[in-house]
Amino acid sequence: MSPFLLTRTLPEDATDADLRADVLHGLTRTPKVLPPKWFYDARGSELFEEITRLPEYYPTRAEREILAARAGEIAAATGARTLVELGSGSSEKTRFLLDALTDLHTYVPVDVSESALMGAAKALLAQRPELDVHALISDFTRGLALPGTPGPRLVAFLGGTIGNLLPAERAVFLKSVRDLLSPGDSLLLGTDLVKDEEVLVRAYDDTAGVTAQFNKNVLAVIARELGADVDPADFDHVAVWDRENEWIEMRLRARSALSVKIRALDLVVPFEAGEELRTEVSAKFRQAGVRSELAAAGMELTHWWTDEAGRFALSLSTAS
Ligand SMILES: C[S@@+](CC[C@H](N)C(=O)[O-])C[C@H]1O[C@@H](n2cnc3c(N)ncnc32)[C@H](O)[C@@H]1O
């Protein structure tokens, strides 16, 4: 058996305190917002995996295509002995990297979702018994304390998850990633690219309604964790393309005027009929923008690969 360690850098009660703070702040302002990390309880993580298999959701297939074609080049360019993966989820696409990185010693998956980490670790331990796996239950926006593992390190942030951060949050986050990189270390970043509006909107509003269930799952999390009397059926799932900001917004729209009582916060949140709560932003990128955001954080883009259809990009960068 390979060594497996699970470390929680979030205190047991941090999730509760963070959720309370985010709900209080986000539902008492106009327009109402919630951060997307609250989708990912066990059910939300399962629903996300279902989304990745939907015909409309191209990002996972496109990124997998790039990884399958380029994992050897990534391994040769980085020579990584430690692979750190932020927001690793099921670690399904990561297999291409794990297979190609022949000198790999330790894999450090990092996620807020304990159920996703445990599921991924179980599958990996069966398939890669020689690998050290040090899973971290941690919020990657809160500064990361990584275990001391052999370098060079490759920090991977796949799935286009970086697009869930707003531009100012991205700048702070990328600087924190830069601070993790020693000379010889690299960042592998997955970014979804700007494309036809119809293709983008369909990816976030599938005909089977799985993304709608995923979006409404945040209401189930609030109901369970904070004692909110909210019925997901009172809200419609909405996905819109913001042309100016070049991002998709997922929202929940109240079907009628209603109030949500949140017992744990002693709060009543009124919604007008048609009022929307923003639950996720998913920014889409262009190469020049990625390059300049990385440069602003002190990193230099050295490689840029896309899938054949040019829908998604993987970039490799080092500290500049
Ligand atoms: C869009 S999914 C991508 C999963 C996987 N990397 C992929 O490419 O399929 C985002 C993942 O990041 C995790 N996540 C979201 N916000 C996070 C945060 N602030 N800190 C740590 N993990 C986070 C979620 O639990 C989820 O597993």
The ligand as an SDF file (V2000), in Angstrom:
LIG
                    3D

 27 29  0  0  0  0  0  0  0  0999 V2000
  -15.2990   22.9380  -11.7210 C   0  0  0  0  0  0  0  0  0  0  0  0
  -14.8140   21.6880  -10.5880 S   0  0  0  0  0  0  0  0  0  0  0  0
  -13.3610   21.0360  -11.4060 C   0  0  0  0  0  0  0  0  0  0  0  0
  -12.9360   19.6810  -10.9210 C   0  0  0  0  0  0  0  0  0  0  0  0
  -11.7300   19.0720  -11.6490 C   0  0  0  0  0  0  0  0  0  0  0  0
  -10.5220   19.8500  -11.4280 N   0  0  0  0  0  0  0  0  0  0  0  0
  -12.0100   18.9820  -13.1360 C   0  0  0  0  0  0  0  0  0  0  0  0
  -11.2650   19.5880  -13.9100 O   0  0  0  0  0  0  0  0  0  0  0  0
  -12.9500   18.2720  -13.5210 O   0  0  0  0  0  0  0  0  0  0  0  0
  -14.1450   22.6600   -9.2680 C   0  0  0  0  0  0  0  0  0  0  0  0
  -13.5060   21.8750   -8.1280 C   0  0  0  0  0  0  0  0  0  0  0  0
  -12.8520   22.8110   -7.2600 O   0  0  0  0  0  0  0  0  0  0  0  0
  -13.3000   22.6300   -5.9210 C   0  0  0  0  0  0  0  0  0  0  0  0
  -13.3160   23.9830   -5.3180 N   0  0  0  0  0  0  0  0  0  0  0  0
  -14.1410   25.0220   -5.6410 C   0  0  0  0  0  0  0  0  0  0  0  0
  -13.8040   26.1190   -4.9260 N   0  0  0  0  0  0  0  0  0  0  0  0
  -12.7410   25.7410   -4.1400 C   0  0  0  0  0  0  0  0  0  0  0  0
  -11.9410   26.4390   -3.1870 C   0  0  0  0  0  0  0  0  0  0  0  0
  -12.1660   27.7300   -2.8990 N   0  0  0  0  0  0  0  0  0  0  0  0
  -10.9190   25.7680   -2.5840 N   0  0  0  0  0  0  0  0  0  0  0  0
  -10.6770   24.4340   -2.8700 C   0  0  0  0  0  0  0  0  0  0  0  0
  -11.4110   23.7360   -3.7740 N   0  0  0  0  0  0  0  0  0  0  0  0
  -12.4250   24.3800   -4.4000 C   0  0  0  0  0  0  0  0  0  0  0  0
  -14.6690   21.9850   -6.0080 C   0  0  0  0  0  0  0  0  0  0  0  0
  -14.9820   21.2420   -4.8420 O   0  0  0  0  0  0  0  0  0  0  0  0
  -14.4990   21.1180   -7.2590 C   0  0  0  0  0  0  0  0  0  0  0  0
  -13.9910   19.8420   -6.9450 O   0  0  0  0  0  0  0  0  0  0  0  0
  1  2  1  0
  2  3  1  0
  2 10  1  0
  3  4  1  0
  4  5  1  0
  5  6  1  0
  5  7  1  0
  7  8  2  0
  7  9  1  0
 10 11  1  0
 11 12  1  0
 11 26  1  0
 12 13  1  0
 13 14  1  0
 13 24  1  0
 14 15  1  0
 14 23  1  0
 15 16  2  0
 16 17  1  0
 17 18  1  0
 17 23  2  0
 18 19  1  0
 18 20  2  0
 20 21  1  0
 21 22  2  0
 22 23  1  0
 24 25  1  0
 24 26  1  0
 26 27  1  0
M  CHG  2   2   1   9  -1
M  END
$$$$
